[in-house]
Amino acid sequence: MKAIAKVVLLATVVVTGAATGAQTAFAQYTPANTGYWGTEIPAKGIDPTIRAAADALGMVRDTRLVIGQLNLLEYGGHGTLVDLESAPPGQPIEVSRYSYAVSYHIPASRLDYDGPNGMRTVRVVKGNRAWNEEKPGINPSPSDNAAFRAQSIWLTPHGAIHAAAFASAKKCLDGKACDVPLQVTKEDGKAVIVVSVNGQSYKTTLGADNRPERVETVIKLPSGTSQNIVASYSAYRNGTSTGQEALDKFHSGTYWPGRIVHEIDGNKVLDITMTEGWSNPYVIFPEPELLAKAK
């Protein structure tokens, strides 16, 4: 608890400092500049198929119609998963609580779930560095699985469209000008977007509602083998759904998939029923050195 309190305090100092100059920061906003929530790009001018997908997910924000403000998302639910970081991966296990928080700007992620007998697993990646935690912010230990964890960030529906939008705007993910391989086509009457992230190709198929129903790539597993992984998304809803519990807990207009399924070579390795989605929540990814100082 002391460690968490001190980490939050350190982060709060940074946030407070940023907030002090918030008025200036907001005054300096332009569609091409880095905004308060992260790097922004104007929705106007990007490929219309990608913009439609971003609109359908609730990613186009502000009166200036920019993409990039929806930068940090947390997917929450329960279901089953196969631990792909174990050697060899075992059978599916029940997870009573599943949380996957991702930051597209850093980029970073924290997977946090409760398995059988309440055993908690917390796995973090930030940039090209990975570590595990006993609890968020507590007792970090190094991990060699940074590449595997980093690849998974862009399998999320919002992540795939975020990457495609920046590529369409001729921007790298940090907002700098660059040419990123991008293709927008149709297959079997459905829109298909193929974008490269860090040299790796991600293929997104959109459903009739313009939201990603499938994102796939060839992923290198911790075991060293490379296999095709397909992430399927269905039953999207937000905070205005009728007759169902709202997924969009901040009621910010973000649409979330009600179910998430991952398959590797046809074998199901993740099956999550979502119960909550958080847009831009207060989630931080302090490095182990900072956590050690906070003890």
C-alpha positions in Angstrom: 0.0 0.0 0.0 2.8 2.4 0.8 4.4 1.7 -2.5 1.2 2.4 -4.4 0.5 5.5 -2.4 3.9 7.0 -3.2 3.8 6.0 -6.9 0.4 7.7 -7.1 1.8 10.7 -5.3 4.7 11.0 -7.8 2.3 10.6 -10.7 0.0 13.1 -9.2 2.8 15.7 -9.0 3.4 15.2 -12.7 -0.3 15.4 -13.6 -0.7 18.5 -11.3 2.2 20.2 -13.0 0.7 19.5 -16.4 -2.7 20.7 -15.2 -1.2 24.0 -14.0 -0.3 24.7 -17.6 -3.4 23.2 -19.0 -4.9 26.4 -20.1 -1.8 27.2 -22.2 -1.7 23.7 -23.5 -5.4 23.8 -24.6 -4.7 27.2 -26.2 -1.9 25.7 -28.3 -4.0 22.9 -29.7 -4.0 22.5 -33.4 -4.9 19.3 -35.2 -1.3 18.6 -36.0 0.0 19.2 -32.5 0.4 16.9 -29.5 -2.7 17.4 -27.4 -3.5 17.0 -23.8 -4.4 13.2 -24.0 -1.6 12.3 -26.5 -0.6 12.8 -30.1 -3.5 13.9 -32.2 -4.3 13.9 -35.9 -7.3 15.5 -37.7 -10.0 13.0 -38.8 -10.5 15.1 -41.9 -8.5 13.9 -44.8 -7.8 10.3 -43.7 -9.2 7.4 -45.7 -13.0 7.4 -45.4 -13.2 3.7 -44.5 -10.8 4.3 -41.6 -12.6 7.4 -40.5 -15.9 5.6 -40.5 -14.4 2.9 -38.3 -13.0 5.5 -35.9 -16.4 7.2 -35.8 -18.2 4.0 -35.1 -15.9 3.2 -32.2 -16.3 6.7 -30.7 -12.6 7.6 -31.4 -13.2 10.9 -33.2 -13.3 13.5 -30.4 -13.5 17.3 -29.7 -15.1 20.0 -31.8 -12.0 19.8 -33.9 -12.7 16.2 -34.8 -9.4 14.7 -34.0 -8.2 11.1 -33.4 -5.7 10.4 -30.7 -7.5 11.8 -27.6 -8.9 8.3 -26.9 -5.4 7.1 -26.0 -5.7 4.8 -23.0 -8.3 2.1 -22.7 -9.0 -0.6 -20.1 -11.0 -3.7 -21.1 -12.6 -5.6 -18.2 -14.5 -8.8 -17.9 -14.3 -12.6 -17.2 -13.9 -15.8 -19.1 -11.1 -18.2 -20.0 -7.6 -17.9 -21.3 -4.5 -20.0 -22.1 -1.3 -18.7 -20.6 0.8 -18.3 -23.7 3.8 -17.2 -21.6 4.0 -20.6 -19.8 6.3 -23.3 -21.3 4.6 -25.0 -22.9 1.2 -23.2 -22.9 -1.3 -25.3 -20.9 -5.1 -25.8 -21.0 -7.6 -22.9 -20.8 -8.2 -21.7 -17.2 -11.1 -19.8 -15.8 -10.5 -16.1 -15.0 -13.0 -14.6 -12.6 -11.6 -11.1 -13.3 -9.8 -9.9 -16.4 -8.3 -6.4 -17.0 -6.3 -5.3 -20.0 -5.2 -1.7 -19.9 -3.4 -0.3 -23.0 -1.8 3.1 -23.8 -1.3 3.6 -27.5 0.8 6.7 -27.1 3.6 5.3 -24.9 2.9 2.4 -26.0 2.3 0.2 -22.9 0.0 -2.4 -21.5 -0.9 -4.1 -18.2 -2.6 -7.5 -18.2 -4.1 -8.2 -14.7 -6.3 -11.3 -14.0 -7.4 -13.6 -11.3 -7.0 -17.3 -12.1 -8.0 -20.5 -10.2 -7.9 -20.2 -6.4 -7.7 -16.4 -6.7 -4.1 -16.5 -8.0 -3.4 -13.0 -9.4 -1.2 -12.5 -12.5 0.0 -9.0 -13.5 2.2 -8.5 -16.6 3.4 -5.2 -18.0 5.2 -4.0 -21.1 6.3 -0.4 -21.7 8.2 0.3 -24.9 10.7 -2.5 -25.3 10.8 -3.5 -21.7 8.6 -5.9 -19.8 8.2 -6.9 -16.1 5.7 -8.8 -13.9 4.1 -7.4 -10.7 2.7 -9.2 -7.6 0.0 -6.5 -7.7 -0.1 -3.3 -9.7 3.0 -1.4 -8.6 4.1 -4.0 -6.1 7.3 -6.2 -6.2 8.2 -6.0 -10.0 10.3 -8.8 -11.5 11.9 -8.7 -15.0 10.4 -10.6 -18.0 11.9 -11.5 -21.4 8.5 -11.3 -23.1 8.4 -7.6 -24.1 8.2 -8.3 -27.9 5.3 -10.7 -27.4 3.3 -8.4 -25.1 4.0 -5.3 -27.3 2.6 -7.1 -30.4 -0.7 -7.8 -28.6 -1.4 -4.1 -28.0 -2.4 -3.6 -31.7 -4.7 -6.6 -31.8 -7.3 -4.5 -29.8 -10.0 -3.1 -32.0 -9.3 0.5 -31.0 -5.5 -0.1 -31.4 -5.9 -1.4 -34.9 -7.9 1.6 -36.0 -5.7 4.0 -34.1 -2.6 2.7 -36.0 -4.5 2.8 -39.4 -5.7 6.3 -38.8 -2.1 7.6 -38.1 -0.8 5.7 -41.1 -3.5 7.2 -43.3 -2.5 10.7 -42.1 1.1 9.9 -43.1 2.2 10.0 -39.4 4.1 7.6 -37.2 2.5 6.7 -33.9 4.5 9.5 -32.2 3.0 12.1 -34.6 6.1 12.6 -36.7 5.8 12.6 -40.5 6.5 9.2 -42.1 5.1 6.8 -44.7 3.6 3.6 -43.1 2.5 0.7 -45.3 -1.3 0.8 -45.5 -3.9 -0.9 -47.7 -7.7 -0.5 -47.7 -9.5 -3.0 -49.8 -12.6 -5.2 -49.8 -12.9 -9.0 -49.4 -16.2 -10.8 -49.8 -18.0 -7.4 -49.6 -16.3 -6.4 -46.3 -13.8 -3.5 -45.8 -10.3 -4.7 -45.0 -7.5 -2.6 -43.6 -3.9 -3.8 -43.5 -1.5 -1.6 -41.6 2.1 -2.1 -40.5 3.1 -1.4 -36.9 6.8 -1.6 -36.1 7.3 -3.7 -39.3 4.5 -6.1 -38.5 1.4 -6.4 -40.6 -2.1 -6.3 -38.9 -5.2 -7.1 -41.0 -8.5 -5.7 -39.8 -11.9 -6.8 -41.2 -14.8 -4.4 -40.5 -18.4 -5.6 -39.9 -21.6 -4.1 -41.2 -21.5 -1.5 -38.4 -18.0 -0.4 -39.5 -16.4 -1.7 -36.3 -13.6 -4.3 -36.3 -15.0 -7.8 -36.2 -11.6 -9.4 -36.8 -7.9 -8.4 -36.3 -5.2 -10.8 -37.3 -1.4 -11.0 -37.4 1.4 -13.4 -37.2 2.7 -13.3 -33.7 5.9 -14.6 -32.3 5.2 -16.5 -29.1 7.5 -16.6 -26.1 8.3 -20.2 -27.1 10.0 -18.7 -30.2 7.5 -20.0 -32.7 5.5 -17.7 -35.0 1.8 -18.4 -35.4 -1.2 -16.8 -36.9 -3.5 -15.2 -34.2 -7.0 -14.0 -35.0 -8.8 -11.7 -32.6 -12.6 -11.6 -33.0 -14.9 -8.9 -31.6 -18.7 -8.9 -31.4 -21.8 -7.4 -29.7 -20.4 -3.9 -29.5 -22.3 -1.5 -27.3 -21.6 1.7 -25.2 -23.3 3.6 -22.4 -26.5 4.2 -24.1 -27.6 0.6 -24.8 -31.1 -0.3 -24.0 -31.9 -3.4 -21.9 -28.2 -4.2 -21.3 -25.7 -3.2 -18.8 -23.6 -0.3 -20.1 -20.0 -1.2 -21.1 -18.8 2.4 -21.5 -18.4 3.2 -17.8 -17.4 6.9 -18.3 -20.4 7.3 -20.7 -18.0 9.1 -23.1 -19.4 7.6 -26.3 -16.8 4.8 -26.7 -18.1 1.5 -28.2 -16.7 -1.7 -26.7 -17.0 -5.3 -27.9 -19.2 -7.4 -25.6 -17.1 -10.5 -26.4 -13.4 -10.9 -27.2 -12.1 -14.2 -28.7 -8.5 -15.0 -29.7 -7.6 -18.1 -31.7 -4.2 -19.4 -32.7 -4.2 -21.7 -35.7 -7.9 -22.4 -34.9 -7.4 -23.1 -31.2 -9.1 -20.7 -28.8 -6.7 -19.1 -26.4 -8.8 -16.3 -25.0 -12.6 -16.0 -24.5 -13.7 -12.9 -22.5 -17.2 -11.6 -21.9 -16.7 -7.9 -21.3 -18.5 -6.3 -18.4 -16.8 -2.8 -18.4 -14.8 -0.5 -20.5 -12.9 2.6 -19.3 -11.8 5.4 -21.7 -8.8 7.3 -20.6 -8.8 6.0 -17.0 -6.1 6.9 -14.5 -3.6 4.1 -15.2 0.1 4.5 -15.1 3.1 2.3 -15.9 6.0 3.3 -13.6 9.2 1.5 -14.2 10.6 -0.9 -11.6 13.3 1.6 -10.6 10.6 4.1 -9.7 8.7 1.5 -7.8 11.8 0.6 -5.8 12.3 4.3 -4.8 8.7 4.5 -3.7 9.1 1.6 -1.1 
